[in-house]
């Protein structure tokens, strides 16, 4: 039963996230080509503002909905909705107050109004209905898919059309606002339960107990995930920021896609089995193997051949050092493996683990700041950020071995395989030039990727059965449609 739910949910959510991140990549690519590096950089700073304030105010409300026991949930939902709304309104007011200062920091003093417009996004998002998340507890993701893609498709299309017509970075404002408004409206239209606000003291305490480490963690995640872009934007300028973001759109976009897909599938499975030691141990190994499989099949080949792919997508003006792509891809792969550790910690209530390893991540930001201050290039930034993320992932692996005995041996195996793959990628980059032709880099990418995929499949018979079940389901769907 669980395997059937996993395969069906994985297919649904995988197609959703593939569509979502494909649309976001398309938006970035077309804005880059339509507006050029300078205006792409300005557009990126708008997104930085909205994502930054979302991260530093994250109470883990969405995660609590998934993790909470059924008996706790019904009485807690009005309080969660109220907290979400209050968070959105507070974020909006703070962005409005700081918009002028933000414009100065990015060297565009006259664009205070532009960043002030970002305040509308959290204000709208605060009205989101949480019922689509409740449905995910039973591995039902159809409502979430409709809500996400229903808002994103028109928002991305509007951004692209306005960018083509106006040739202005203001296109990003209309597109992001349209996405939020439509998505929030759909969350209410598709909800199965009424939207209620309330504030119950008995409900508030467990939510805040669960969420305060995640709130602290959000500020650290902001520095770890957005700090490099902010440093480049303030110390180097919009053109350099655009080049860095072009690479990150490929590597970071893939890691966000994989980490979100993995987290939404794995956390319900692990949380459901936490009181059954045998099933829990089996699912820990299965989800770990799935994490290694995903990063090996996607991010490892990107690390090898990502540099020429960036040029193909964004144009010759975005040609970059292959080592920069390799470092950012390894950093992204570390994020995916760490998502496995996070799911284990969250499934047993260990939210403090996430804060500790994210504090280690930001050590890379300190190195990046020193490198830029000394006049070094973007490769140094990527190298330091990669080092911080890898160190954090190794700490995460250690943490989960202490949280539960079920993770001890799998953590050693998957951590060792990740380290071997990272070393192999860097060795390949030292030996070949990915710009010299496609044949050798493609072969090297296939060999590196294949080694990781083989290790992942050999580690879990349960994963092999789940993948076979998913493939069978896809074939059956295809036959029914063909018939």
N, C-alpha and C positions, 0 to 999 in steps of 0.2 A: 504493500500500500504506500509506504513511505517512498520507495523507489519510483513508483508511478507518479506520485505528487512531485517528486524532485525533477523527473524528466519533463513533465508537462509544464511545471512552473519555470524550469530553466529555459525551456524553449520560448515560452511567452516573454519572460523578462529579458532573455538574451536578445530577442528580436527588437524589443522596445529600446534597450540600451544601445544596440547597434544603430538603430534608426536615430536615436537621440544624439549620440556622439557623432554620427555621420553628418547630421544636419549642422551641428556646431562646427565641425571641421570645414564643411562646405561654406558656412558663413565666414569663417576666418580666412579661408583661401580666397573667396571672391572679394571680401573687403580689402584684402592685401593687394589684389590685382586691380580693383576698381579705384582705390583711394591712394595707394602707395604706402611706403613704410612710415612716413611721418604721421599720416592720419590714422593708419592702423594702430600705431603706438598710442595715440590719443584715445581711440576707441577702446583699446585694451585697458587704459587707466579707468575708464568708466566701469568696466566689469570688475576691475580690482576693487573699486570702492564698494560696490554692492556685495561682493564675495567676502571682503575683509570684515565688514560689520556683521555679516551673517555668521562668520566663524567665531568672532570674539564675543558673541552673545548667545552661543549655542548651549542650551540647557539639556540637550539630549532628549527632548520631548518625543521626537519620532522614534528614537531607540527605546524609550520607556514603553511606548505603546506596544512594541513588538515583544519586549522582554517580560512585561508584567504578567502575573498570573491572572487567569480568567476571573477569579473572584474579586480581584482588586480593580478591574478595568472599568466596569460600568459606573461606579461611583466617582471614579477619577476623571472621566472624560470631560465634563464641564470645566473642571479646574485646569486641565491641560489646554483646552481651547482658550481660556482666559489668559493663561500665561503666554500662549503663542501670540495672541492679539496684543497684549501689553508689550511684549518684546518687539513686535513689528513697529508699533507707534514710537517707542523709545528710540529705536534705531533710526527712524525717519527724522526725528527731531535732532538727533546728534549729527546726522549727515548734513542737515540744513545749517546747523550752527558751525560746522567745520568746513563747509564747502569752499570758502575763500582761502582758508589756510591750505587745504588740499591742492587747490589750483596753484598756489605759490610754490609748494614743494615740488610739483611736477614741472615747474618753469613756465606755466601758462596762466599768469595772474588774471588775465582777462576772461578765463573760462570758469569762474566761480559759479555762474548760473548753470553751466553744463553739469557740474558735479552735484549741484543742488537738486537737479532733476532726478538723480539717483535715489533720493529720499522716497519717491513714490513707490519704488519696488518693494521695500520691506513693509510699508504701510498696507499695500494690497496683499502681500503674502501672509500677513498676520491674520487675515480673515479665512485662511484655508481650512477646510473641513478635514478632520482627522480620520473619518471613517474608512477611506481607501487604505490607510495603514492598518487599521483593525482587520480588514479583509486579508492582508498579507500574512497574518498570524496562522491562517489555515492554508498558506501557500496559494492564495488566489490573487493574481496580479492583474487581471484583465481591467479592472476599474482604474488602477494606477496607470496602466499603459494608455488607456483612453485619455486620462487627465493630462499626462505628461506630453504625449505626442499631439493631442488636440490643441494644446497651447503653443507648443514649440514650432510646429509646422507653419502656421500663419505668422508667427513672430519672426522666424528666420526669413521667410519669403518677403515680409514687409521690409526687413532690414536690407536685404539684397536689392529690392526694387528701389527703395529710397536712396541707397548708396549709388546706384547706377544713374538715377535721375538727378540727384542734388550734388553728387561728388563731395559729400560732406560727412564728417564723423557724427553728426547729429542723428543719422539714421539709426544708430545703435540705441538711442533713447526710445524711439517709437517701437522698435522691434522688441526690446526687453519688456517694456510696459505692456504691449499687446500679449506677449507670452504669459506674463503673470496674471493679467486680468482674466484671460480665457481659461487658463489652467485652474485658477481659484474658483471661477464660476462652475466649471465642470466638476470640481470636487464636491460642490453642493448638489448639483443636478444628479450626479451618479451615486450619492450617498444613500445608504439604506436606513439610516437613523437621523432624527432631527438634530439640527445644530443648536447646541445649548451652551450658554456661558454660566459660570458659577465659580465660587471659591470656597471649598470646604477645607477646614484646617486638617482634618484627618487624612484627606487626600493630598494636601500640599506637602506635608512632611516627607512621605516616602519619595515623592517626585524630586524634591530639592535634595534629599539625601543621595538619591541616585544621580542627580544632574550636576551637583556642584563641582565634582572633579572634571566633568565634561565641559563645564563653563570655563574653568581655569585652563583646561586643555585647549579650548577653542582659540584663546589668545596665542597659545604656543603654536597651534597648527597654522594660524595666520602667518606667524613669522616664518615657519618652516616651508609653507607652500606658496606664499605670496611675497615674502621678504626679498627674495632674489630679484623679482620683477620690480619691486619698489626701489631697490638699490640701483638697478640698472636705469630705471626711468628717471631717478633724481640725480645720479652721478654721471650717467653716460648720455642720456637723451632718448627721444622717441624713436629714432631710426634704429639704434642698437637694441632697444626694447622690442621693436617689431621683429628683428632678426631672431632674437632669443625666443620670442613667443611663437614664431613659425615652427621652430624645432619642438618646443614644448607642446604645441597643438597636436603634434604627432605622438610624442612619447607620453606626455602628461595626460593627454586626452584618452589614450589607450589605457593607462593605469587607472584613471578615474572610472572609466567604463567597466574595467575588470573588477576593481575593488568594490564598486557599488553592486554589480551583479553578484559577485561572490558573497558580499555581506548580507544582501537581502535573501539569498538562498540559504546560506549556511547558518546564520543566527537563529532563525526559527527551528531548524533541524537540531541544532545543538541545545538550544533552550528546552525544547520538547523532551529531550532524552537525558537531561542533567540528573534526574533521580534514578536512572537505570545505568549502573556502572558499565555493564557489558555493551549495551547499545551506544552509550556515550563514547566509549573508547573506539568503537568501530567507526562512528561518525567523525571523530577527531582525525583519524587516519585518512578517511575518505576525503574530507574537506581539505586537508593538507595536500593530498595528492592532486586534488582539483586545482588548488592554487598554483602548485608547481607546473602543472600541465598548461594552465592558461598563460602564465608568464613565459614559459618556454616556447609556446606556439606563436606568440605575438611579439613580445618585447625583445626577446633574444635576437630574432632576425632583424628587427628594426635597429637594434644596436649596431648591427654589421652593415646594413645597406640603407640606413635611414637618411644619410647625407644626400645622396643623389635623388632620393624620393622627395625630400624637401624642395629641391630645385625643380623637379618635375611639377610639383603641386603649386608652388608659390612663384616660381620664376627665377631667372638667373641672378636677380638682385638679392636673393636670399641664400646664396651659396655660403656654406659655413664649414668650419673644420670638422672632419669626421669624428675626432675625439670628443668634441662637444656633444654630438649626437649620442655617442657611446655612453658617456657619463650620465646624460639625462635619461637614457633608456635603462641603464642599470639602476639608477635612482628610482625610476618608475617600477621596475621589477621588484625592488626592495619593498615598495609600497604595497604591491599585491601580496607578497608573502606575509607582510606584517598584518594585512587585513585578516588573514587566517588567525594570527595570534590575538587580534582584537576581538574576533568573534568568540574565541574560547574564553577570554577574560570577561567579556560582557555576559556570556551565557551563565557564568557563575557569580555575577555581580562585581567583578573586579575592575571597576571603572578607573581606579587610581593608577593601574598599570599603564594606561594610555597616556596619562599626563607625564609619567616618569620617562617613557621612551621618547615622547615628543620633545621633552626638554633637551634630550641628547641630540635630536635632529637639528635644533637651532644652533648647535656649535658650528655647523657648516656655514651658517649665515655670517657668523663672526669672521671666519676665514675669507668668505667672499667679500665682505666689506674691506678687510685689510688689503686684499688683492686689488680691488678696484681703486682704493685710495693710493696704492703704489703704482697705478697706471697699467696694471695687467689687464688682459683681455677677458672675453666671456668664457673661454675654455676653463680658466681658473675658477670662475664663479661656478660653472657646472661641476668641476671636480670637487670643490669643497662641499657643495650641496649634496653631491652623490655620497661623499664620505660620511656626512652627518646622517643621511638616511640609512646607509648600510649599517652603521654603528647602532642606530636605533632599532633596526630589525634584529640584529644579533641580541640586543638586550631584551627585546620582546620575546624571542625564542627562549631565552633563559627564564623570563618571568612566567611563561605558561608552564614550564616544567615544574615550577614551584607551586603553581595554582592547582594543578591536577596531575596525578601520576599518569593519566591516560595520554598526556602530551609529551612525556619525557623522551621516549625513543623516536617518535615521529619528528619532534623538533630537531633533534640531532641530525637525522637523515635529511630532512628537507633543507635545513640550514647549510649542511655540507654541500648538497647539490647546488644550491644557489651560489655559494662561494666559488665552486668549481666553474659554473657557467659564466660568472662575472669575470673570472680570471681568463677563461678561454676567449671571451669576447675581446678583452683588452689585448690579448696576445695576437688575435687575428687582425685587429686594427693596426698593430705595429708591423705586421707582415704584408698587408695588401693596401692598395689605394682604391677605394670604392668608386672614385671618379674615373678610373682608367678603363672601365668596361664593366658589363653586367655579369658575364659568365662566372668568373672566379668569385666575386662577392656573393652571388646567389648560391653557389655551391657551398661556400663557407657558412652562409646563413642557414642553409638546410641542414648541414652537419651539426652545427651548434644547437639548433632548435631540436633536431631529432634526438640528440643525446638527452636533453631535458625531458622531452615527451616520453621517451622510453623509460626513463627512471621513474617518472610519475605513474605510468601505467603499471609498472612492475611492483610498485609499492602498495597498491590497493586493488584487490580483486573486486571489492564492492564498487569502486569507481568504474572498473571495466564493465561490470554488469549494468550499471546505471547508464553509461554511454551507449551500450548496445540497446538497452531499452528505449533510449531517446531516439537512436537511429531508426529503430523499428517503427516507432510512433510516427516519425517524419515520413517514412516510406508509406505507411498506411494512409496518412493524410493525403499524400501525393496521389496514391492510387484512387482514393475516393474522389478527389477533384478531377482526376483524369477520366474516371468512369462517369 
